[in-house]
Amino acid sequence: VDASQALLERHTAKAGCYGTGAVLVVYLGFGSLLMASYIWGVVTLIDLYGSSGAMRLWGHIADPGNEWLLHTYYISILAATVGFFPSLCYALAVARSMPARTVNLMCGSFL
């Protein structure tokens, strides 16, 4: 095998356990940090402004006349939540058989 062929094989080698680990770290590790920052923000606003403090995150989205915007927000959060779990399952299923470079591109897009 000449040197140029070995270089090509390196980019097509399957990610194996690295792929699974990368998906778990990005989806669950960084996803947990993101959720923790949301929880921290809500708790901090409630401490500062009382029980309605968390609504300051969304400004006037709940005011009369903005119901359509609030419901659009709720639907988008629901869709993102529902889409996360099948995406995680699919990424875990295919990550081992993908090249490491592709796994890095896939996981990097979530960071």
Buried (B, 14 or more C-beta within 10 A) or exposed (E): EEEEEEEEEEEEEEBBEBBBBBBBEBBEEEBEEEEEEEEEBBEEBBEEEEEEBBBEEEEEBEEEEBEEBBEEBEEEEEEEEEEEEEBBEEBBEBBBEBBBEBBBEBBEEEE
